[in-house]
Amino acid sequence: MAVSSIACHQQSRGVWFRLAAPRDAVERVLRLVGVDALIPCYPSTGQALAA
């Protein structure tokens, strides 16, 4: 079973929001509506945190 996770981290300059391991259908919808340009998607939680 694939698990998606969302992480948010506050820093002195603001807040970043990243989507990790989204299901294909979720990522497809984000691309269709253009949200992928605002919320970066990464294949794993580790990659999202390292970015």
Contact map, one row per residue, 1 for C-alpha under 8 A:
111000000000000000000000000000000000000000000000000
111100000000000000001010000000000000000000000000000
111110000000000000001110000000000000000000000000000
011111000000000000111110000000000000000000000000000
001111100000000000111100000000000000000000001000000
000111110000000011110000000000000000000000000000000
000011111000000011110000000000000000000000000000000
000001111100001111000000000000000000000000000000000
000000111110001110000000000000000000000000000000000
000000011111011100000000000000000000000000000000000
000000001111111100000000000000000000000000000000000
000000000111110000000000000000000000000000000000000
000000000011111000000000000000000000000000000000000
000000000111111100000000000000000000000000000000000
000000011110111110000000000000000000000000000000000
000000011110011111000000000000000000000000000000000
000001111000001111100000000000000000001100000000000
000001110000000111110000000000000000001111000001000
000111100000000011111100000000000000001111000001000
000111100000000001111100000000000000000011111011000
011110000000000000111110000000000000000011111000000
001110000000000000111111011000000000000011100000000
011100000000000000001111111000000000000000000000000
000000000000000000000111111100000000000000000000000
000000000000000000000011111110000000000000000000000
000000000000000000000111111111000000000000000000000
000000000000000000000111111111100001000010000000000
000000000000000000000001111111110000000000000000000
000000000000000000000000111111111000000000000000000
000000000000000000000000011111111111000000000000000
000000000000000000000000001111111111100000000000000
000000000000000000000000000111111110000000000000000
000000000000000000000000000011111110000000000000000
000000000000000000000000000001111111110000000000000
000000000000000000000000000001111111111000000000000
000000000000000000000000001001100111111110000000000
000000000000000000000000000000100111111100000000000
000000000000000000000000000000000111111100000000000
000000000000000011100000000000000011111110000000000
000000000000000011100000000000000001111111000000000
000000000000000001111100001000000001001111100001000
000000000000000001111100000000000000000111111011000
000000000000000000011100000000000000000011111011000
000000000000000000011000000000000000000001111111000
000010000000000000011000000000000000000001111111100
000000000000000000000000000000000000000000011111110
000000000000000000010000000000000000000001111111111
000000000000000001110000000000000000000011111111111
000000000000000000000000000000000000000000001111111
000000000000000000000000000000000000000000000111111
000000000000000000000000000000000000000000000011111
